Amino acid sequence: MKYDKDKVDEVALALLSLTAYEDEFCHRAWKNLDWNILDSLYEKGYISNPKSKSKSVIMTEDGLKLSQELFKKHFGMHE
């Protein structure tokens, strides 16, 4: 099936905001998404390299901000 990979990346980045948390150094999110999507988000500069032993990725400042905006856009309740 053909699909718009940028749209999938957008929704995946939005969903990372659900598992995002702040530790003493940075914001992280659990890397429980498809590896190809995580690689694409890394290439776009939104997260750290997902190819590590860590169960989470570091979210860049831009990635965190955009993930929150995209979550509201795609899943926010409209009044």
Order of alpha helices (4+ residues) and beta strands (2+ residues): alpha-beta-beta-alpha-beta-alpha
